Amino acid sequence: MGLRFLKIAVVYFFIAVCLGLVMGIIHNFAFASVHAHLNLLGWVSMAIFGIIYSVYPKAAETKLAKIHFWLHNIGVPLMQGSLFVMILTGSESLLPVAIISSLLVIVGVLLFSINVFKIKANQSVVSKQDVSL
């Protein structure tokens, strides 16, 4: 699960960087909030989820982690896609989609938080030999 989160985080990072580049080229920063959320919820948060699940592999094997994965990966693109379209068109017709998808992300983060608090102090973590440079 950790590697899954890390790989998808890199995809979000690429998309966010491309969006930032396009905004810079055309000198239109109307989509800055989409760019920022793709970086924070997509790249940074998902990379952190991936690292934590890699360090604590037992937490990654739980049902909470799997549900969190899907809620986050359904919620973020729907939320940012609907926000992008609303900014592009000036219409708030997709506001219910943005709200529902935001709630999916929040529930996913809540499940992640519960999962982290369930990690026991003596739970095995990645050994030094698993981490090589």
Disulfide bonds with the S-S distance in Angstrom:
none
